[in-house]
Each structure stands twice: as C-alpha cells, then as structure tokens.
Amino acid sequence: MVTKEVKIKNQTGLHARPAALLVDVANKFESELKIIHGNKEANVKSIISLISLAIGCDDAVIIQGDGVDEEEAVAEIATIIKGKFNE
C-alpha cells in the first residue's frame, strides 16, 4: 500500500470536472485507489464518491493506492492534483 498527502490548490476545489478527470486517470490502473479527506474516504474510480467528499481549496487529502501498479497510480493522481486539475 502506498499513500501520499497533497493539498488541493485550485480555487473551486474538487467539483465535477476535476473529479471526472481523476476517474478517467484512475481507471487506467488496476490498483484500488482512494482519496481520504478527514474521516471520509472515496473510491477514485467513482465520480459520485469523489464529489461527496466536498473537498475545497487548500484542503489536504491523502491518496491511497493498493495493488500491482499502486506507486505509478498514486504518483499520477498526485501530479494531477498538484497541477490544479489543468484548470
């Protein structure tokens, strides 16, 4: 299992478009991927699950991967988040 903490930097937080981008990227990997925000967690392969976390700008989240390609998966998701979801 691999984890990485990142901070959400885009002004609008994790809304529908960034969530859809994360789902598209996550589905390229076999590993189970989660985002943990406070005491809630969401499957990164589920847009509804991600949006339900209500993550805002400057919120810290933990990306967790578990599986054969966990390191690559967590690194790619972290890169997208750090890049403000290309917004």
N, C-alpha and C positions, 0 to 999 in steps of 0.2 A: 504494500500500500504506500502511495506517495501523496503528500499533502503540500500545499503552497498557499501562503496568505498573500492576498493582493487587495488593493484599495480601488474602489470604483471612482473614476475621475471624470467621467462625462457628466455634464450638468443635469441631464434628465434621468440619470440612474439607469436601472435595468428595466426598460419598458419593452414593448412588443418587438420592435425591430432588432435591438441587440440580443434579445432572448432568442429570436428566430435564427440569428447568425450563430449563436452558441450551439443551438440544437443541430444546425447543419454541420458544423465542425465536429461536434461530439459524435454524431452518427457515422463518421469516418473511422472511428476507433471501436475495437472490440471491448475494451475495458469499461467497467461500470464507473461513471463519473457523477460526482455530487458537488453541489455548492452548499456550503454551510454558512448561515447568517444568524448569529446569535444562537438561539436554541432550536432553530428550524433548519431543515435541510431539504434540498430539492434534487431530483434527477435532472442532470444537464441535458438529457435527451428528451425532456418533456417541457414544452413551452409554457403550459399551464402551471406546472410545478415551479418553474423559474419565476414567472410573474407573481405568483402567490407569495413569494418571499418579500415583496415590496422593498427592494434594495434601492437606496438613494445615493446621491453624490456624496463622496467621502466616507461611505460605509466600507468597512473591512469585511472581506469574505474569505473563506477557506475553500480551496478547490481540492477535492479528494478523488484520487483515481485508484482503481483496484483491478488488475488484470494484466494480460500479456504485454500490452503497449501503454501501460499506465504513465510512464515517465514522459513519453512523447505527447500523450494526450493532455496531461496536466500542463506541460510546458506550452502547448499551442493555445489552450484555453486562457492561460495566464497572459500570454502575449497579446491576445485579442482584447482582454480586459484592460491591460496596461496601455494599449493603443486607443483607448476610448471607443472601442467598437467601430473604428473607422468613421466616426461622426465628426 
